Amino acid sequence: MLRDIIKKEILEGITSAKFVFTFLLCSILILLSVYTGITNYSAEQKEYATAVALNKKNMESQPNFLALGSLGTKINKPPQVLSTIAIGVSEAVGRVAKVDSSSDPNLVDSKYESNPVYSVFGALDLTFIVKIVLSLFAILFTYNAIAGEKEMGTLKLTLSNRVPRDRLILGKGIGGLISLLIPLIIPMILSLIILLGYPAINLSGQDWVRLMFMFLMFLLYLSVFFSLGLFVSARTHKSSTSFLILLFIWVVFVTIIPKVSVMVAAQIRPIPSVHEITAKKDAFLQQTLVEEQKVQMNYIKENMKKTGQTDQEFFEQFKKWGENNRKEYTAKIDSYNASLERDYQVKKQAQEQLAINLSRISPAAALMIGAMSLARTGPEEHARFLASVRIYKRAFAEWINTKLYGSINYNAMQTGEIGSKPILDDMPQHKFEPESLAKSLGRILPDIGLMLFLIIFFFVGAYISFIKYDVR
């Protein structure tokens, strides 16, 4: 009997006008979002390759290491292949960091900075479509599942044939969910075929695992709203009342809770602004540079006129002293910046974690957090990349200072030349290891657990409510 009920629900679902409309709209939106994601990713790959080549060309064209030290190098953040599915914060945060021997690097040049219109309309990715559009369809599929049949009289007629209530609600739940997921699963399979056939997309084995877990979260997310719709429909006696309650809950889950969580976290755990931290770093940098210049001038005054010392001997002595002195002050700047940044990051991470934990009450927030973690386009990956750039800055500063003083030649100085043309063969290279699959999966476990809990909670509520439901 259960099989017959499930079959009946599926047939009624897939032959209805709302299923045809849902399937067509979902197919168009999902395929369009994936195609848009692939196009954006291909463009970002080209931009990244061009920026890396241009940076290398600019560095090689510098006349000496003094000019190179002033210019610095630029570290570009490589695009993530799974941003085709979940863009996350990758377009809103910076993509390039300038690294030199003195200032603390920060990521700048976000896509929103390049073209502010993107910030007005936002990004269209598969995660957004599932979060907004398909969750609304889940409500449309279920708001009248019980209350609507009662209004039409079909529920009373069905139960008059001695159909067990427990099997009827189970059949409605399973059959209705299958009808809802078909418009999602088929376009997703087509999207995977597109990803496989597109030459610019190279998915590793780990990327496929991440993709499968993302699709699993999409299915769980829609199941949450489906079971919620079934529960509310089983608690009301009019489909209009059920729809209004579900729409209110949807607004709270999808829009209000995530935004309020951020506001509450900011009040409970306030942090200084980025501008304040940057201003402190800049002030200390200027103070340290002035102090370094004074120490340098005092050294020259005290040691330049030593008896029996030639200008060339003094120059060689000054080179050794200058290199050590520069390393000392660079280390001092780095130590101050690291201390300031460490304190700021601790407070910032505490605020972010509180906001995330509060927002996880909402399945929409859980979906976004999980999808971004799997796609490696979330705020935690941005913070890890910036931390790697700041670690690299120390290696670059040490290399440029050593090269700067080592390339200065006394005879060349006499002719007005300041060192030789830079050779970049031994320049340290920035290395960044994206988050491992194990850590990403560990990060999304609470989100998957929350969705499973909500599915069970709402469905059990619907089951109990339907057992006691008055069909008259």
C-alpha positions, 0 to 999 in steps of 0.5 A: 500500500505504501508503494501505491501511495508513493507512486500516486503522489509522484504521478500527481506531482510530475503531471501537474502544471506546477511541476512542469513550470518548476522543472523548466525554470529550474533547468534554465536557471541552474544551467544558466548559473553553471554556464555563467560560473564557467565563463567567469572562472575562465575569464579570471584564469586569463586575468590571473595569468596576465597579472602574474606575467605582467608583474614579472615583467615589471620586476625584471624591467627595474634598473636596480634592487633599490627600485625593485624594493620600492616597487615590490611584487604583487601576489595574485590570488588564484581563482578556485574552480568550484567558484563556478558553483559557489562564488562565496566572498571571492568577488567581494574581497581583494584579489591582489596583495602588494608585497615590499620590504616595509609595509604590511600587505593587504588584499585589494582590487576586488571585482566589486572595486573594478566594477561596482555594478556587481555589488548592486545585483550580486552574483548568480550561482547555483547556491543562490538559486537553491537557497532562494528559488528552489526553497520557495518551490519546496513551499509551493509543493507542500503548503496544501499537501494536507490542508488543501486536500482537506478543503477539497474533501479528498483527504476525508474520502481517502481515509474513508477507505481505511488507508492507515494514516501513518502510511498515507503521511509517509507516502505523501512525504516520500512521493512529494519529496521525489517530485520536488527533487527531480527538477533539481537532480536532472539539471544538476546531472546536465551541469556535471556533463557541461563541467566535464566537457568544458576544456577550461575546467579541470576537476581533481578527484578531491574537487569531485568529492567536494562537488558531491557533498555540495549537491548533497547539501542542496538536497538536504536543504530542500528536504528541510523546507519540504518537511517544514511545509508538510509540518505546517500544512498538517498543523493548519486547516486552510491552505491560505493560512499554511502558505502565509505561515510558511512564507513568514518562516521562509523570510525569517530563515533566509533573510532575517536570521543571517543578517541579525546574527551578524549585527548581534555578533558585532554588538557582543564582540566588537572589534576595531575597524580595519582603517584603525588597524591600518592607521596604526601600522602606517604610523609605526612604519613612518616612526620607524623609518624616521628613526632608522634614518637618524641612526643611519646619519649618526653612524655616518657622522661618527665613522666617516672621518676615522683616521687612516680609513679610505672612502672605499673601506668606509663604504664596504663597512657601511654596507655590512652595517647597513644590511644588518641595520635594515634587517633589524628595523624590518624585523621590528616593523614585522614584529609590531605588525604581527602583534597588532594583526594577531590581536585583531585576528583573534577578536575578528575570528571570535566575532565571525565564529559567533555570527556563524554559530548564531546564523546556523539556526537558519538552514539558509545560512548553514547551506551558504557556510557549507557550500563556501567551505567546500568550494574554498571561497569563504572568508576562512580561505580568504584569511588563510591566503592573506596570512600566507602572503604576510608570511611570504613578506618576511622572506621577500623583505630579507631577500630584497635587503640582502640583494640591495646592499650586496649589489651596491658597488663602490666604483659604480657609485662613483659613476652614479649607478646604484647597483646592478640590474636585478636577477630574479632567479633566486627570489623566494616564491609565494606558496599557498596550500588550499584547505584540505578536504578533511578540514573542509568536511570537518567544518561542514559537519555541523551544517549537515547535522543541523539540516538532518535534525531539522528534517527529522524534527519537522517530519516527525512533527508532521507525522504526529500532527497528521495522526491526530488531524481532524479531516472533517 
